[in-house]
Amino acid sequence: MNRLVLMLTMVFGVFTAQASELGITVEEAYAKTQQEKKVLLIDVRDPVEIMFIGSAEAADINIPFMLVDRSRYNTERNIFAMDINQNFAQQVKDELAKRGLDENTEVITMCRSGSERGEPSAKVLREAGLANARYVIHGFQGDALKEGPQAGMRLQNGWQNSGLPWTRTLNPDKIYREDR
């Protein structure tokens, strides 16, 4: 029994260490963008989502991890299909090179909530050789309230709800555009 407890403790400790190494809080991400040492903060949401919700002023660039396909509608889930941007890792590498940064630079990805695009995008970047890729836990909007009159609204944690600088205005130099 003691060996089982010890083994479970070790396994849980490994998973916790990996998750904490990959994930970063909004406050930590913002602080890193304010340091002299360069990091690349990437908003990985579809640009239309940013247009309606807003974005972190500290984000360097928008490179979507997944793009909405408005020609495919999922009636069961009541949403449009989203496909992984097959060029994502290369686009991030190109952006690093454009800024004179190498593949050892810390790259931080941020999506709406941190789970569906933030963490997977950081893992894809690590698999592509960017060993210092991380993601913002709780993302830009944070988690939805579970109870009360505003249940279902994303009003807790996340960049937008933490008092960090954000804007509703699109920056044409940062937003992902297919016309360039």
C-alpha positions in Angstrom: 0.0 0.0 0.0 2.8 2.4 0.9 4.5 1.7 -2.5 1.2 2.5 -4.3 0.8 5.8 -2.4 4.5 6.7 -3.1 4.1 5.8 -6.8 0.9 7.9 -7.1 2.5 10.8 -5.3 5.5 10.7 -7.7 3.3 10.5 -10.8 1.0 13.3 -9.6 4.1 15.4 -8.8 5.5 14.9 -12.4 2.2 15.9 -13.9 1.9 18.9 -11.7 5.5 20.0 -12.5 4.8 19.7 -16.2 1.6 21.6 -16.0 3.1 24.4 -14.0 6.1 24.6 -16.3 3.9 24.9 -19.3 1.2 27.2 -17.8 1.8 30.8 -16.6 -0.6 33.2 -14.9 -1.8 36.3 -16.5 0.1 38.4 -14.0 3.3 36.5 -14.7 2.8 36.8 -18.5 2.2 40.6 -18.2 5.3 41.0 -16.0 7.4 39.2 -18.6 6.2 41.5 -21.3 7.4 44.5 -19.2 10.9 43.1 -18.7 13.9 44.0 -20.9 14.4 40.4 -21.8 12.4 39.7 -24.9 9.4 37.3 -24.9 6.8 36.9 -27.7 3.2 37.0 -26.5 0.9 35.6 -29.1 -2.9 35.9 -29.1 -3.8 32.5 -30.8 -7.6 33.3 -31.2 -9.4 33.7 -34.5 -9.1 37.4 -35.5 -12.9 37.8 -35.6 -13.1 36.7 -32.0 -10.6 39.4 -31.1 -12.6 41.9 -33.1 -15.7 41.3 -30.9 -14.1 40.6 -27.5 -10.9 42.7 -27.4 -7.2 41.8 -26.8 -4.3 42.3 -24.4 -2.4 45.5 -25.3 0.8 43.6 -24.4 0.2 41.0 -27.1 2.9 41.2 -29.8 1.0 39.5 -32.6 -2.1 37.5 -33.4 -1.3 34.1 -35.0 -4.4 31.9 -34.8 -3.9 28.3 -33.6 -7.3 27.4 -35.0 -9.3 29.2 -37.7 -13.1 29.2 -38.0 -14.4 27.6 -41.2 -17.6 29.5 -41.8 -18.6 27.1 -44.6 -19.0 24.2 -42.1 -21.6 24.5 -39.4 -22.1 21.9 -36.7 -25.8 21.8 -36.0 -25.5 19.5 -33.0 -23.1 21.9 -31.2 -24.5 25.0 -32.7 -21.1 26.3 -33.8 -18.9 26.7 -36.9 -16.1 24.2 -37.4 -12.6 25.1 -36.3 -9.5 23.7 -38.0 -5.9 23.8 -36.7 -3.8 26.3 -38.6 -1.3 23.9 -40.2 1.2 26.7 -40.7 1.0 27.9 -37.0 4.5 26.7 -35.8 6.2 28.0 -38.9 4.3 31.4 -38.7 5.6 31.7 -35.1 9.1 30.8 -36.1 8.9 33.4 -38.9 7.7 36.0 -36.5 10.6 35.3 -34.1 13.1 35.6 -37.0 11.4 38.9 -38.2 12.0 40.3 -34.7 15.6 39.1 -34.5 14.7 36.5 -31.9 15.8 32.9 -31.9 14.0 29.7 -31.1 15.2 29.8 -27.5 13.0 32.9 -26.9 10.2 32.4 -24.5 6.9 32.3 -26.5 3.7 32.7 -24.6 0.4 31.8 -26.2 -3.0 33.1 -25.0 -6.5 32.1 -26.1 -9.9 32.8 -24.6 -9.8 30.5 -21.6 -6.3 28.8 -21.7 -7.6 25.3 -22.3 -8.8 24.7 -25.9 -6.1 26.6 -27.8 -3.7 28.1 -25.3 -2.2 24.9 -23.9 -2.4 22.8 -27.1 -0.7 25.6 -29.1 2.2 25.7 -26.5 2.5 22.0 -26.8 2.6 22.2 -30.6 5.3 24.8 -30.4 7.4 22.7 -28.1 7.1 19.8 -30.4 8.3 22.1 -33.2 11.5 22.9 -31.3 10.5 25.9 -29.3 11.4 24.6 -25.9 10.4 27.7 -24.0 6.8 27.8 -25.3 4.2 28.4 -22.5 0.5 29.4 -22.3 -1.6 31.8 -20.2 -3.7 29.9 -17.7 -7.3 31.1 -17.9 -6.5 33.0 -21.2 -7.9 36.4 -22.1 -11.4 36.2 -20.9 -11.1 33.7 -18.1 -13.7 31.3 -16.7 -17.5 31.5 -16.8 -19.4 32.0 -13.6 -21.2 28.8 -12.5 -23.9 30.5 -10.4 -25.9 33.7 -10.0 -27.6 36.1 -12.5 -24.5 36.2 -14.7 -23.9 32.5 -14.8 -22.2 31.5 -18.0 -20.5 34.8 -18.5 -16.7 34.8 -18.4 -16.2 37.2 -15.5 -13.6 35.6 -13.4 -9.8 35.4 -13.7 -8.2 35.8 -17.1 -6.4 38.8 -18.5 -9.6 40.9 -19.1 -10.9 40.4 -15.6 -7.5 40.9 -13.8 -7.2 44.7 -14.4 -4.4 44.3 -16.9 -4.4 46.6 -20.0 -6.6 45.5 -22.9 -8.3 47.2 -25.8 -11.4 46.6 -28.0 -9.6 48.3 -30.9 -7.9 46.1 -33.5 -4.3 46.9 -34.3 -3.8 46.4 -38.0 -0.1 45.7 -37.5 -0.8 42.9 -35.0 -4.0 41.2 -36.2 -3.8 38.1 -38.4 -4.8 39.0 -42.0 -4.9 36.9 -45.0 -4.3 39.9 -47.3 -0.6 40.1 -46.4 
